[in-house]
Amino acid sequence: MKKYLVFYLFFLSIAYSWAQDPFIKSTDVKSGTPSRIYSTGNDGWAIFSYDSLKLSKFNNCGEFIWGKKYTNTQIIFGLNDFIRLNNGDFAMMNRIEKNGVDITLVTRLDPNGNVIWNNSYGDSDFNHYSYSLLEDNSGNIFIYGNVSHISTSPVYNVLIKLNAAGSVQWTKFYDHGGIWGGAITTSDGGLLLRTGDVLIKTNASGNVSWSVRINSLSYYYLAPVEVSDGYICSAYADGGGEMLFFKIDKLGNQIWPDAKRINMSGNPPALRNHPNGNIAAVFRAGLTTKIIELDKDFNLIKENTIDNSLGMHGTSLNFLPDQTPIIGGLSNSGNLFFARLDTDYKSGCDLSPPASVISPYLYTIIPEVTNLISANFSSFQETMPMDSFIVNVNAECSPAKFLELGIDTTVCEGSSVTLENKLPFTFKNYLWSTGDTLATISVNTPGNYILTVTDDCNEFILTDSILVTVINTFPVDLGSDDALCENDTLTIGDENCTTCIHSWNTGDTTATLFVDIPGTYILNFIFDNGCVTSDTLQISESKCECDLYLPNAFTPNSDLKNDYFRAYYYCDLAKFQLSIFNRWGQEIYSSKNVDAAWDGFYKSMEAKSDVYAYRVEYTPILKGKTSKSIVKSGTVVLLR
């Protein structure tokens, strides 16, 4: 058995539709703040670095495709957002200083990172602090944040609606400003805004539907997440010592009697909708990165912790179209990294810490009054210079995979053996020396069978071979199926193998068997090498003689007694012919149906009382075979 490990010096970029291998890869892109990772469909993902304004595109194998860096000297870093739009475009949000105030800058990019439009939005009387950039199902874009008047005390929450071309449709103020927050579009076409512990539900026009306050000793500002029966939002308590999660229904009513508390400290992460209806997030648990999936009621479904000896800290989670999880984050050295995980969130470099514990925490939901104020904000076209850059990628973790077809094997003549990888690893491509491309093949001929496999990114191939030897035997021959005569016996068997064990399904071990009962008989030859051959013989019950009786008289007088002349038979017949003649040799009746009978009529008239001759020819079936034809002649008396 020979093995080969051959490394390719080239890679192929292709779209995948199967479960892909996990890995962790680092880049040389420096970033001081968390990144945002988004699936770009079947061709990979993109990562955006907030503080460097760098957008990098990678394929499904983590290979660099293109990089774009955006430059605007007016940008004030610290409050921003980045999203992928429904049509595959991207949009990023930043703050810039314009005419002495801070306003919001939104840039729309095509799927290749090229600028489509770049506009700022604001008013000379307000400083802007924008937190969330959103898109609804119609392609409208929303900016959510806070605004503060430059000369008076009011601070408002602000919601600005743009069309897909970036033009302002309307601007709304809400009077719960001054606290950081986030927002989401909701499945009913509206929005859910969060400002600290206040949640404001609006319709598609920005009008308030309801608002509530989370009444607990907690604080935080991340956007909520929608599940099938409500909304879940996060918070922290005890100065960041506890992570909390609250749930309300879609009318703002409290669902959980107690909040859910996870035994981890720090700021809670952004919750993401899993394509399967659950929610998931990347938790920074001390010095480790933990990915947790929960159902809509916050029951723990899956979790995994990535080995932090690699110095990787995940901050952003998303999913590919086949539900493969991807995460992005920062290394200890401040470099961006990304990981493609398996469906259990494993990377191949994982730890097994104690399971997360979810416990209750007291809270209540109370109604809140929200006042709506309409406003008018202007938009301004801005410039956004763009340069290309190169990203170098290094593999940090890729689980080893092995191919093992097993030891050389033998197969009995007439049988087959299944060949497959004996180890629990799957591969993307399989190629056998037979030309088959399945993971498993069945063979029954001798030879050296070679399997070559490649991983999903074609970075290397593994090859293994196995020698199959066919052991010669000879078959059992019990002959053709036979029939057993009544009160008779048959001798069946095969005496050609003098060195093997004979084994009948009756339990007998002789070469021949005396049979006096119909049934199925199986004889096995068991050879010294363990091979077995067999044959089956079906024995049926059959008559070995066939009598056919015809009466010598009948009385067709309709008294229901002996009214007909017919043949009576006691075996199966292959052929039958009965003919009746009058005394002048004229045929007056003929039939090939053995069950037919003469009623004593000729040409619809009663035949007279007389002596008639008959001739019958029939072919019986004996012991399952057609015998020779038999001819009988005689006379019958018709009496009236």
C-alpha positions as a printed NumPy array, in Angstrom:
array([[  0.   ,   0.   ,   0.   ],
       [  1.601,   3.255,  -1.127],
       [  0.777,   6.764,  -0.023],
       [  1.57 ,  10.11 ,  -1.593],
       [  1.134,  13.675,  -0.407],
       [  1.532,  16.163,  -3.233],
       [  1.234,  19.925,  -2.67 ],
       [ -0.114,  22.07 ,  -5.472],
       [  1.611,  25.353,  -6.188],
       [ -1.551,  26.837,  -7.628],
       [ -5.087,  27.346,  -6.46 ],
       [ -8.442,  27.293,  -8.22 ],
       [-11.189,  29.805,  -7.55 ],
       [-14.543,  28.087,  -7.872],
       [-18.021,  28.318,  -6.324],
       [-18.847,  25.631,  -3.786],
       [-22.103,  23.939,  -2.869],
       [-20.799,  21.415,  -0.354],
       [-19.713,  21.505,   3.283],
       [-16.337,  23.259,   3.187],
       [-13.27 ,  22.657,   5.345],
       [-12.699,  25.109,   8.216],
       [ -9.601,  27.274,   8.592],
       [ -8.237,  30.407,  10.251],
       [ -6.169,  32.884,   8.227],
       [ -4.512,  36.133,   9.217],
       [ -3.781,  39.18 ,   7.065],
       [ -1.298,  42.039,   7.111],
       [ -4.101,  44.638,   7.302],
       [ -3.637,  46.699,  10.467],
       [ -6.725,  47.818,  12.354],
       [ -7.263,  49.353,  15.74 ],
       [-11.003,  48.71 ,  15.859],
       [-13.216,  45.677,  15.162],
       [-13.976,  44.733,  11.581],
       [-17.217,  43.742,   9.901],
       [-17.424,  40.576,   7.781],
       [-20.146,  39.911,   5.182],
       [-20.879,  37.031,   2.831],
       [-20.772,  38.07 ,  -0.823],
       [-22.855,  35.133,  -1.985],
       [-21.361,  31.948,  -3.367],
       [-18.007,  33.528,  -4.185],
       [-16.661,  34.358,  -0.708],
       [-16.779,  37.287,   1.706],
       [-15.654,  40.853,   2.273],
       [-14.141,  42.421,   5.401],
       [-14.313,  46.124,   6.205],
       [-11.878,  47.755,   8.615],
       [-13.488,  50.791,  10.249],
       [-10.493,  52.888,  11.222],
       [ -8.494,  52.31 ,   8.019],
       [-11.521,  52.416,   5.662],
       [-10.211,  49.327,   3.899],
       [-12.525,  46.877,   2.154],
       [-10.986,  43.501,   1.271],
       [-12.58 ,  40.765,  -0.845],
       [-11.671,  37.076,  -0.422],
       [-12.908,  33.925,  -2.139],
       [-14.239,  30.839,  -0.363],
       [-10.715,  29.558,   0.154],
       [ -9.636,  32.76 ,   1.886],
       [ -7.553,  33.9  ,  -1.071],
       [ -7.284,  37.63 ,  -1.639],
       [ -9.26 ,  38.942,  -4.653],
       [ -9.113,  42.737,  -4.372],
       [ -8.688,  45.514,  -1.839],
       [ -9.971,  49.099,  -1.866],
       [ -8.955,  51.898,   0.511],
       [-11.12 ,  55.011,   0.815],
       [ -9.785,  58.4  ,   1.836],
       [-11.553,  61.535,   3.058],
       [ -9.592,  63.932,   5.249],
       [-12.79 ,  65.245,   6.795],
       [-13.726,  61.925,   8.376],
       [-13.981,  61.802,  12.163],
       [-13.43 ,  58.229,  13.279],
       [-15.301,  56.558,  16.111],
       [-18.935,  56.331,  15.009],
       [-19.613,  54.442,  11.807],
       [-21.274,  51.461,  10.214],
       [-20.867,  49.19 ,   7.207],
       [-23.494,  46.927,   5.574],
       [-24.003,  44.768,   2.509],
       [-27.129,  45.768,   0.565],
       [-29.757,  43.444,  -0.838],
       [-28.508,  43.722,  -4.433],
       [-24.876,  42.946,  -3.503],
       [-23.701,  46.562,  -3.2  ],
       [-22.071,  47.854,  -0.009],
       [-22.716,  50.996,   2.001],
       [-20.571,  52.62 ,   4.682],
       [-21.388,  55.413,   7.095],
       [-18.949,  57.85 ,   8.699],
       [-18.928,  61.309,  10.273],
       [-17.302,  64.322,   8.708],
       [-16.895,  67.92 ,   9.802],
       [-18.64 ,  70.407,   7.519],
       [-19.305,  74.091,   8.138],
       [-18.299,  73.798,  11.775],
       [-20.604,  70.869,  12.663],
       [-20.309,  67.079,  12.547],
       [-22.648,  65.487,   9.985],
       [-23.188,  62.017,   8.528],
       [-21.437,  60.733,   5.4  ],
       [-22.857,  57.742,   3.5  ],
       [-21.018,  56.048,   0.626],
       [-22.584,  53.467,  -1.649],
       [-20.206,  50.991,  -3.312],
       [-20.775,  48.44 ,  -6.064],
       [-19.951,  44.733,  -5.466],
       [-16.352,  45.402,  -6.577],
       [-15.915,  48.222,  -4.077],
       [-16.179,  51.105,  -6.562],
       [-17.919,  54.286,  -5.372],
       [-21.443,  54.773,  -6.792],
       [-22.365,  57.862,  -4.786],
       [-21.004,  59.634,  -1.729],
       [-23.271,  62.094,   0.108],
       [-23.299,  63.877,   3.431],
       [-26.486,  64.664,   5.355],
       [-27.098,  67.26 ,   8.02 ],
       [-28.055,  70.698,   9.176],
       [-25.855,  73.602,  10.288],
       [-27.654,  73.708,  13.65 ],
       [-26.967,  70.128,  14.719],
       [-24.007,  67.882,  15.417],
       [-24.599,  64.286,  14.294],
       [-23.765,  61.042,  16.121],
       [-24.923,  58.257,  13.809],
       [-24.897,  54.623,  14.899],
       [-26.752,  52.4  ,  12.426],
       [-27.033,  52.201,   8.654],
       [-30.017,  50.104,   7.496],
       [-31.78 ,  48.952,   4.337],
       [-35.397,  47.819,   3.959],
       [-36.723,  45.262,   1.477],
       [-37.503,  48.017,  -1.045],
       [-33.905,  49.227,  -1.181],
       [-34.447,  52.374,   0.922],
       [-31.566,  53.273,   3.222],
       [-31.974,  54.607,   6.77 ],
       [-29.559,  56.491,   9.013],
       [-30.184,  56.221,  12.746],
       [-28.391,  58.111,  15.496],
       [-28.538,  61.172,  17.735],
       [-28.314,  64.892,  17.02 ],
       [-27.564,  67.729,  19.433],
       [-28.301,  71.397,  18.846],
       [-25.157,  73.53 ,  18.75 ],
       [-26.561,  76.308,  20.947],
       [-29.485,  74.879,  22.949],
       [-29.83 ,  71.831,  25.153],
       [-32.153,  69.463,  23.188],
       [-30.635,  66.153,  22.063],
       [-32.789,  63.983,  19.811],
       [-32.759,  60.576,  18.238],
       [-32.807,  61.005,  14.486],
       [-34.015,  58.737,  11.688],
       [-33.283,  59.77 ,   8.086],
       [-34.765,  57.909,   5.096],
       [-32.878,  57.897,   1.785],
       [-33.862,  56.297,  -1.497],
       [-31.471,  53.927,  -3.272],
       [-29.871,  56.893,  -5.074],
       [-29.095,  58.615,  -1.774],
       [-31.745,  61.353,  -1.885],
       [-33.388,  62.371,   1.407],
       [-37.045,  61.285,   1.669],
       [-37.762,  62.499,   5.204],
       [-36.162,  63.17 ,   8.596],
       [-37.731,  62.406,  11.986],
       [-36.634,  63.362,  15.53 ],
       [-37.608,  61.432,  18.699],
       [-37.207,  62.886,  22.179],
       [-35.089,  60.156,  23.844],
       [-31.722,  61.404,  22.609],
       [-28.398,  61.607,  24.374],
       [-27.774,  57.866,  24.753],
       [-26.041,  55.659,  22.253],
       [-28.119,  53.132,  20.364],
       [-28.737,  51.041,  17.277],
       [-31.613,  50.106,  14.996],
       [-32.943,  47.362,  12.734],
       [-35.538,  47.153,   9.987],
       [-38.355,  44.779,  10.941],
       [-40.286,  42.135,   9.037],
       [-43.475,  44.263,   9.061],
       [-41.742,  46.968,   6.984],
       [-41.075,  49.247,   9.941],
       [-38.062,  49.86 ,  12.191],
       [-37.085,  49.244,  15.803],
       [-34.867,  51.938,  17.309],
       [-32.877,  51.568,  20.492],
       [-31.48 ,  54.396,  22.575],
       [-29.982,  53.018,  25.769],
       [-32.783,  51.221,  27.629],
       [-35.602,  52.658,  25.463],
       [-37.019,  50.84 ,  22.42 ],
       [-39.056,  52.797,  19.845],
       [-41.082,  50.894,  17.229],
       [-42.01 ,  52.842,  14.084],
       [-43.855,  52.05 ,  10.883],
       [-42.294,  52.452,   7.437],
       [-42.987,  56.205,   7.556],
       [-41.12 ,  56.67 ,  10.832],
       [-44.284,  57.262,  12.869],
       [-44.215,  55.826,  16.382],
       [-46.23 ,  52.599,  16.908],
       [-45.137,  52.052,  20.523],
       [-42.199,  52.607,  22.829],
       [-41.09 ,  50.885,  26.033],
       [-38.312,  51.084,  28.59 ],
       [-36.306,  48.163,  29.995],
       [-36.517,  48.585,  33.735],
       [-33.411,  46.913,  35.179],
       [-30.036,  47.813,  36.642],
       [-28.374,  47.47 ,  33.258],
       [-27.116,  49.515,  30.352],
       [-25.994,  49.137,  26.767],
       [-26.824,  50.364,  23.304],
       [-26.403,  47.7  ,  20.581],
       [-29.205,  47.178,  18.074],
       [-31.754,  44.469,  18.913],
       [-32.354,  41.389,  16.768],
       [-35.72 ,  40.142,  15.499],
       [-36.843,  36.534,  16.009],
       [-40.072,  34.884,  14.919],
       [-42.098,  35.971,  17.945],
       [-40.415,  39.172,  19.083],
       [-37.196,  41.108,  19.604],
       [-34.141,  40.399,  21.759],
       [-31.699,  43.059,  22.924],
       [-28.567,  42.953,  25.064],
       [-27.191,  44.865,  28.027],
       [-24.611,  44.604,  30.768],
       [-24.887,  44.983,  34.515],
       [-22.56 ,  45.296,  37.494],
       [-20.16 ,  47.495,  35.588],
       [-19.728,  44.995,  32.769],
       [-19.48 ,  41.966,  35.007],
       [-22.614,  40.347,  33.586],
       [-24.093,  40.053,  30.107],
       [-27.885,  40.257,  29.958],
       [-30.491,  39.677,  27.274],
       [-34.14 ,  40.813,  27.237],
       [-37.063,  39.803,  25.042],
       [-40.299,  41.565,  24.109],
       [-43.04 ,  40.57 ,  21.709],
       [-43.815,  42.511,  18.552],
       [-46.179,  44.825,  20.422],
       [-43.607,  45.726,  23.07 ],
       [-44.867,  43.403,  25.799],
       [-42.505,  41.527,  28.087],
       [-42.184,  37.83 ,  27.148],
       [-39.588,  36.378,  29.516],
       [-40.398,  36.653,  33.218],
       [-36.664,  37.094,  33.817],
       [-33.83 ,  38.298,  31.655],
       [-31.234,  35.769,  30.465],
       [-27.791,  36.146,  32.015],
       [-24.691,  34.456,  30.548],
       [-21.742,  33.767,  32.81 ],
       [-19.326,  35.968,  30.864],
       [-18.14 ,  39.486,  31.552],
       [-17.55 ,  42.41 ,  29.25 ],
       [-19.652,  44.183,  26.693],
       [-22.257,  41.917,  25.077],
       [-21.766,  41.158,  21.382],
       [-23.937,  42.012,  18.415],
       [-26.52 ,  39.277,  17.907],
       [-26.871,  37.851,  14.397],
       [-29.784,  36.018,  12.805],
       [-28.851,  32.498,  11.786],
       [-30.424,  31.349,   8.476],
       [-32.085,  28.493,  10.396],
       [-34.101,  30.913,  12.567],
       [-31.822,  30.829,  15.599],
       [-29.506,  33.611,  16.757],
       [-25.741,  33.51 ,  17.164],
       [-22.937,  35.755,  18.345],
       [-19.187,  35.925,  18.903],
       [-18.473,  36.393,  22.599],
       [-15.203,  37.707,  23.961],
       [-14.922,  35.42 ,  26.977],
       [-11.818,  36.656,  28.759],
       [ -8.95 ,  35.949,  26.391],
       [-10.874,  33.469,  24.275],
       [-13.271,  33.714,  21.35 ],
       [-16.492,  31.798,  21.918],
       [-19.237,  31.376,  19.322],
       [-22.669,  30.538,  20.72 ],
       [-25.883,  29.647,  18.904],
       [-29.209,  29.962,  20.752],
       [-32.83 ,  29.463,  19.831],
       [-35.433,  32.216,  20.011],
       [-36.019,  31.451,  23.711],
       [-32.292,  31.63 ,  24.443],
       [-31.784,  27.914,  24.94 ],
       [-28.205,  26.932,  24.178],
       [-27.972,  25.026,  20.865],
       [-24.254,  24.968,  20.054],
       [-21.066,  26.605,  21.234],
       [-17.363,  26.383,  20.526],
       [-14.243,  28.159,  21.746],
       [-11.326,  28.882,  19.42 ],
       [ -7.84 ,  28.254,  20.789],
       [ -6.607,  31.714,  21.721],
       [ -2.939,  30.71 ,  21.699],
       [ -3.19 ,  31.843,  18.096],
       [ -3.853,  35.372,  19.39 ],
       [ -7.101,  35.794,  17.446],
       [-10.102,  37.64 ,  18.9  ],
       [-13.315,  37.327,  16.899],
       [-15.62 ,  40.332,  16.771],
       [-17.929,  39.823,  13.782],
       [-20.036,  36.848,  12.667],
       [-21.902,  36.11 ,   9.463],
       [-23.053,  33.171,   7.33 ],
       [-22.443,  31.998,   3.774],
       [-25.413,  30.918,   1.61 ],
       [-24.915,  27.263,   2.651],
       [-25.087,  28.362,   6.336],
       [-21.325,  27.995,   6.826],
       [-20.306,  30.426,   9.617],
       [-17.56 ,  32.973,   8.993],
       [-16.005,  35.289,  11.584],
       [-13.673,  38.26 ,  11.415],
       [-11.627,  39.942,  14.097],
       [ -8.258,  41.201,  15.279],
       [ -5.07 ,  39.442,  16.262],
       [ -2.944,  40.399,  19.244],
       [ -0.721,  42.324,  16.846],
       [ -3.655,  44.379,  15.543],
       [ -3.977,  42.553,  12.218],
       [ -7.296,  41.552,  10.708],
       [ -8.045,  37.836,  10.564],
       [-10.938,  35.735,   9.335],
       [-12.075,  32.153,   9.839],
       [-14.34 ,  29.796,   8.005],
       [-15.896,  27.417,  10.519],
       [-17.891,  24.228,  10.205],
       [-21.572,  24.111,  11.126],
       [-20.623,  23.41 ,  14.765],
       [-18.479,  26.594,  14.75 ],
       [-15.26 ,  24.575,  14.938],
       [-12.114,  25.863,  13.303],
       [ -9.824,  22.88 ,  13.76 ],
       [ -7.949,  24.738,  16.487],
       [-10.426,  24.647,  19.337],
       [-10.684,  24.353,  23.111],
       [-13.173,  22.582,  25.346],
       [-13.923,  24.91 ,  28.261],
       [-16.92 ,  24.416,  30.547],
       [-20.279,  25.009,  28.893],
       [-21.862,  28.434,  29.132],
       [-24.418,  28.855,  31.894],
       [-27.62 ,  30.842,  31.358],
       [-29.403,  32.052,  34.501],
       [-32.335,  34.436,  35.246],
       [-32.051,  38.148,  36.039],
       [-34.885,  40.372,  37.259],
       [-36.321,  42.981,  34.877],
       [-39.582,  44.506,  33.756],
       [-40.8  ,  46.308,  30.65 ],
       [-42.719,  49.54 ,  31.188],
       [-44.477,  51.735,  28.628],
       [-42.728,  54.899,  27.512],
       [-44.013,  58.037,  25.798],
       [-42.151,  59.112,  22.671],
       [-42.773,  62.414,  20.938],
       [-42.131,  62.726,  17.214],
       [-40.72 ,  65.87 ,  15.632],
       [-40.353,  66.317,  11.894],
       [-37.187,  67.974,  10.588],
       [-35.562,  68.834,   7.27 ],
       [-31.997,  67.791,   6.582],
       [-30.048,  68.583,   3.448],
       [-27.737,  66.362,   1.439],
       [-24.403,  67.306,  -0.111],
       [-22.292,  65.51 ,  -2.667],
       [-18.84 ,  64.681,  -1.347],
       [-15.677,  63.188,  -2.784],
       [-14.267,  59.811,  -1.735],
       [-10.862,  59.097,  -3.299],
       [-10.09 ,  55.417,  -3.623],
       [ -6.903,  53.387,  -4.016],
       [ -6.254,  49.687,  -4.477],
       [ -4.066,  47.693,  -2.146],
       [ -2.822,  44.143,  -1.729],
       [ -3.521,  41.867,   1.231],
       [ -1.142,  39.069,   2.162],
       [ -2.792,  36.073,   3.784],
       [ -1.205,  33.5  ,   6.101],
       [ -2.76 ,  30.216,   7.172],
       [ -2.943,  29.981,  10.966],
       [ -4.997,  26.832,  11.365],
       [ -6.245,  24.227,   8.946],
       [ -7.274,  20.817,  10.302],
       [ -5.164,  17.942,   9.025],
       [ -7.009,  15.373,   6.928],
       [ -5.843,  11.881,   6.064],
       [ -6.648,   9.181,   3.543],
       [ -6.407,   5.486,   4.437],
       [ -7.897,   2.739,   2.257],
       [ -6.77 ,   0.043,   4.695],
       [ -4.558,  -3.007,   4.291],
       [ -4.483,  -5.014,   1.087],
       [ -7.481,  -7.309,   0.95 ],
       [ -8.925, -10.388,  -0.7  ],
       [-12.345, -11.095,  -2.151],
       [-13.937, -14.405,  -2.966],
       [-14.638, -15.139,  -6.59 ],
       [-18.15 , -14.009,  -7.458],
       [-18.307, -11.564,  -4.537],
       [-17.343,  -7.887,  -4.252],
       [-15.582,  -5.677,  -1.724],
       [-16.299,  -2.022,  -0.863],
       [-13.368,   0.392,  -1.027],
       [-13.493,   3.71 ,   0.846],
       [-11.547,   5.962,   3.184],
       [-11.373,   4.156,   6.526],
       [-10.8  ,   7.43 ,   8.401],
       [-13.611,   9.922,   9.243],
       [-12.594,  12.551,   6.697],
       [-14.455,  13.685,   3.62 ],
       [-13.061,  15.479,   0.593],
       [-14.405,  17.575,  -2.203],
       [-13.108,  15.562,  -5.172],
       [-12.568,  11.809,  -5.531],
       [-10.903,  10.08 ,  -8.483],
       [-10.341,   6.328,  -8.543],
       [ -8.056,   4.57 , -10.981],
       [-11.244,   2.975, -12.355],
       [-12.495,   6.43 , -13.395],
       [-15.171,   6.503, -10.671],
       [-15.632,   9.807,  -8.846],
       [-17.623,   8.668,  -5.797],
       [-16.277,   8.368,  -2.264],
       [-17.054,   4.62 ,  -2.254],
       [-16.738,   1.978,  -4.962],
       [-17.483,  -1.762,  -5.059],
       [-15.069,  -4.042,  -6.98 ],
       [-15.002,  -7.76 ,  -7.798],
       [-11.906,  -8.043, -10.   ],
       [ -8.264,  -8.257,  -8.896],
       [ -5.979,  -5.252,  -9.215],
       [ -4.284,  -2.303,  -7.541],
       [ -6.896,   0.379,  -6.913],
       [ -5.707,   3.96 ,  -6.437],
       [ -7.758,   6.818,  -4.972],
       [ -6.762,  10.456,  -5.349],
       [ -8.623,  13.12 ,  -3.337],
       [ -8.404,  16.893,  -3.108],
       [ -9.567,  19.252,  -0.398],
       [-12.143,  21.931,  -1.157],
       [ -9.543,  24.559,  -2.033],
       [ -7.326,  22.216,  -4.091],
       [ -4.256,  23.207,  -2.063],
       [ -3.009,  19.61 ,  -1.947],
       [ -3.942,  16.102,  -2.963],
       [ -3.801,  12.83 ,  -1.047],
       [ -3.347,   9.487,  -2.737],
       [ -3.584,   5.951,  -1.401],
       [ -3.769,   2.528,  -3.013],
       [ -4.983,  -0.927,  -2.056],
       [ -4.282,  -4.296,  -3.678],
       [ -7.323,  -6.531,  -4.157],
       [ -6.744, -10.253,  -4.743],
       [ -9.542, -12.542,  -5.924],
       [ -9.596, -16.041,  -4.399],
       [-10.601, -18.683,  -6.923],
       [-13.432, -21.031,  -5.97 ],
       [-15.85 , -23.154,  -7.942],
       [-19.611, -22.95 ,  -7.861],
       [-22.168, -25.317,  -6.419],
       [-24.345, -26.934,  -9.08 ],
       [-27.58 , -28.497,  -7.867],
       [-29.005, -28.628, -11.367],
       [-32.399, -27.406, -12.478],
       [-35.408, -27.135, -10.219],
       [-37.187, -30.461,  -9.93 ],
       [-40.512, -31.996,  -8.884],
       [-41.178, -34.706,  -6.342],
       [-43.63 , -37.492,  -7.155],
       [-46.179, -38.504,  -4.573],
       [-44.747, -41.02 ,  -2.079],
       [-41.348, -40.771,  -3.769],
       [-37.845, -39.44 ,  -2.899],
       [-35.159, -37.532,  -4.762],
       [-31.398, -37.454,  -4.337],
       [-29.929, -33.971,  -4.718],
       [-26.462, -32.522,  -4.134],
       [-23.047, -31.819,  -5.619],
       [-20.092, -34.132,  -4.923],
       [-17.513, -32.201,  -6.973],
       [-15.852, -30.472,  -3.978],
       [-13.954, -33.012,  -1.925],
       [-11.936, -30.514,   0.166],
       [-14.694, -28.156,   1.315],
       [-17.355, -28.371,   3.961],
       [-20.882, -29.051,   2.732],
       [-23.594, -27.149,   4.548],
       [-27.303, -27.465,   3.748],
       [-30.01 , -25.141,   4.981],
       [-31.548, -28.243,   6.537],
       [-28.533, -28.566,   8.842],
       [-27.119, -31.577,   6.989],
       [-23.408, -31.665,   6.12 ],
       [-23.336, -34.426,   3.496],
       [-22.562, -33.914,  -0.174],
       [-25.932, -35.403,  -1.169],
       [-29.347, -35.247,   0.401],
       [-32.399, -37.485,   0.182],
       [-35.519, -35.358,  -0.228],
       [-39.07 , -36.506,   0.357],
       [-40.657, -33.106,   1.149],
       [-41.164, -30.245,  -1.354],
       [-39.361, -26.997,  -0.529],
       [-36.293, -24.823,  -1.087],
       [-32.919, -26.499,  -0.617],
       [-29.638, -24.556,  -0.403],
       [-26.177, -26.121,  -0.443],
       [-23.088, -24.104,   0.565],
       [-19.482, -24.993,  -0.205],
       [-17.304, -23.579,   2.605],
       [-13.658, -23.405,   1.554],
       [-10.58 , -23.35 ,   3.792],
       [ -9.927, -19.659,   2.941],
       [-13.367, -18.658,   4.226],
       [-15.01 , -18.221,   0.841],
       [-18.475, -19.597,   0.39 ],
       [-20.363, -20.513,  -2.778],
       [-23.921, -21.725,  -2.896],
       [-26.758, -22.876,  -5.102],
       [-30.488, -23.113,  -4.527],
       [-32.851, -25.825,  -5.744],
       [-36.632, -25.528,  -5.676],
       [-38.447, -28.848,  -5.261],
       [-42.162, -28.828,  -6.012],
       [-44.766, -31.57 ,  -5.581],
       [-46.087, -33.129,  -8.78 ],
       [-47.981, -36.144, -10.077],
       [-45.837, -38.552, -11.956],
       [-48.774, -40.289, -13.693],
       [-51.814, -38.786, -15.332],
       [-55.146, -40.619, -15.642],
       [-57.951, -39.217, -17.779],
       [-61.403, -40.802, -17.361],
       [-64.439, -40.631, -19.7  ],
       [-67.75 , -42.275, -18.757],
       [-69.334, -44.955, -21.009],
       [-72.864, -43.515, -20.868],
       [-74.829, -40.357, -20.078],
       [-78.51 , -39.301, -19.986],
       [-79.114, -35.739, -21.258],
       [-82.701, -35.467, -19.979],
       [-82.244, -32.313, -17.849],
       [-82.776, -34.125, -14.566],
       [-79.439, -32.738, -13.381],
       [-78.06 , -36.224, -13.16 ],
       [-75.424, -37.345, -15.635],
       [-76.672, -34.809, -18.215],
       [-73.282, -34.261, -19.878],
       [-70.406, -36.189, -21.371],
       [-66.97 , -34.826, -20.528],
       [-63.392, -35.813, -19.611],
       [-62.292, -36.016, -15.974],
       [-58.547, -35.386, -15.495],
       [-56.171, -35.65 , -12.536],
       [-53.125, -33.648, -13.637],
       [-52.255, -30.437, -15.43 ],
       [-52.592, -30.637, -19.196],
       [-50.605, -28.749, -21.8  ],
       [-52.947, -29.752, -24.674],
       [-56.383, -31.35 , -24.995],
       [-58.646, -32.351, -27.909],
       [-61.94 , -34.324, -27.633],
       [-63.895, -35.398, -30.751],
       [-67.22 , -37.394, -30.897],
       [-68.52 , -39.284, -33.937],
       [-71.855, -40.956, -34.873],
       [-72.033, -44.486, -36.195],
       [-71.353, -43.205, -39.752],
       [-68.081, -41.568, -38.725],
       [-69.452, -38.058, -38.88 ],
       [-67.894, -35.663, -36.261],
       [-70.741, -34.185, -34.282],
       [-68.785, -32.546, -31.403],
       [-65.243, -31.227, -30.867],
       [-63.548, -29.15 , -28.151],
       [-60.052, -28.183, -27.009],
       [-61.31 , -27.07 , -23.609],
       [-60.799, -29.865, -21.111],
       [-63.528, -28.433, -18.893],
       [-66.12 , -28.307, -21.713],
       [-68.86 , -31.004, -21.997],
       [-71.174, -32.407, -24.714],
       [-74.862, -31.813, -23.896],
       [-76.165, -34.408, -26.365],
       [-77.164, -31.909, -29.059],
       [-76.03 , -31.724, -32.67 ],
       [-76.762, -28.645, -34.726],
       [-79.137, -27.422, -32.02 ],
       [-81.15 , -30.628, -32.179],
       [-81.228, -33.535, -29.799],
       [-79.026, -36.372, -30.909],
       [-80.872, -39.656, -30.824],
       [-80.186, -42.385, -28.368],
       [-77.335, -44.429, -29.777],
       [-73.75 , -45.528, -29.34 ],
       [-71.195, -42.846, -30.239],
       [-67.44 , -43.119, -30.717],
       [-64.963, -40.647, -29.243],
       [-61.293, -39.873, -29.67 ],
       [-59.321, -37.847, -27.063],
       [-55.742, -36.612, -27.337],
       [-54.051, -34.902, -24.398],
       [-50.549, -33.846, -23.277],
       [-49.989, -34.083, -19.492],
       [-47.491, -32.011, -17.447],
       [-45.55 , -34.291, -15.119],
       [-42.848, -33.219, -12.666],
       [-43.077, -29.726, -14.029],
       [-42.382, -30.798, -17.613],
       [-44.542, -31.425, -20.674],
       [-44.812, -35.139, -21.393],
       [-45.657, -37.026, -24.592],
       [-49.174, -36.794, -25.979],
       [-51.585, -39.65 , -25.215],
       [-54.459, -40.788, -27.492],
       [-57.462, -42.725, -26.233],
       [-60.528, -43.994, -28.138],
       [-63.788, -45.49 , -26.947],
       [-67.577, -45.412, -27.1  ],
       [-70.264, -43.779, -25.073],
       [-73.989, -44.612, -24.971],
       [-76.448, -41.71 , -25.138],
       [-79.727, -42.66 , -23.394],
       [-82.884, -40.548, -23.383]])
